[in-house]
Amino acid sequence: MNKEHRFNTLTPKFIRQVARGVDTMYIDHSVSIIYLTTANGEHFSNGTDFRTMLHYHNEGKEEELAKYIEDLYKL
């Protein structure tokens, strides 16, 4: 997590990256843990990316909004 200036918000891209890591963990049994931390340890994560959610809503991208929420809860 290296975007402390943006409070490490859980963007759609970040969620996909973590999900890919978890999927890899299930295939590569030498990996047993995924440890998330920040570069400087100042701020872990704000959580949900409400800016992206609002953007999807305002642009009428309801499917993308639903997909983001689904991916967020799967994570």
C-alpha positions in Angstrom: 0.0 0.0 0.0 1.9 3.0 -1.3 -0.6 5.8 -1.7 -0.6 7.2 1.8 -1.2 10.7 0.4 -4.6 9.3 -0.7 -5.0 7.4 2.5 -4.6 4.0 0.7 -8.3 4.0 -0.4 -9.5 0.7 -1.7 -9.8 1.6 -5.4 -11.1 -0.9 -7.9 -7.5 -1.5 -9.2 -6.2 -2.1 -5.7 -9.0 -4.6 -5.0 -8.2 -6.5 -8.2 -4.5 -6.6 -7.3 -5.2 -8.1 -3.8 -7.7 -10.6 -5.3 -5.1 -11.7 -7.8 -2.7 -12.3 -4.9 -5.2 -14.3 -3.0 -6.0 -16.4 -6.1 -2.3 -17.0 -6.5 -2.0 -18.1 -2.9 -4.6 -20.8 -3.6 -2.5 -22.1 -6.5 0.9 -21.7 -5.0 0.8 -23.6 -1.7 4.2 -22.2 -0.7 2.3 -18.9 0.1 0.3 -19.1 3.3 -0.2 -15.4 4.2 -0.6 -12.1 2.5 0.6 -9.2 4.8 -0.6 -5.7 3.9 1.2 -2.8 5.2 2.1 0.8 4.2 5.5 2.1 3.1 5.8 4.6 6.0 3.3 3.2 8.4 1.5 6.5 8.8 -2.0 5.6 7.5 -3.2 2.1 6.7 -6.4 2.6 4.7 -9.5 4.8 4.6 -11.4 1.8 3.2 -14.1 2.2 0.6 -13.5 4.5 -2.4 -16.6 6.7 -2.2 -15.2 9.0 -4.9 -15.2 6.2 -7.4 -18.7 5.1 -6.2 -20.0 8.6 -6.7 -18.4 8.9 -10.1 -19.9 5.6 -11.3 -23.3 6.8 -10.0 -23.1 10.2 -11.6 -22.0 8.7 -15.0 -24.9 6.1 -14.9 -22.4 3.3 -14.6 -24.6 1.2 -12.3 -23.0 -2.1 -13.4 -19.5 -0.9 -12.6 -20.8 0.4 -9.2 -22.4 -2.9 -8.4 -19.2 -4.7 -9.5 -17.0 -2.5 -7.3 -19.3 -3.1 -4.2 -19.3 -6.9 -5.0 -15.5 -7.0 -5.3 -15.1 -4.9 -2.1 -17.2 -7.3 -0.1 -15.5 -10.3 -1.6 -12.1 -8.9 -0.5 
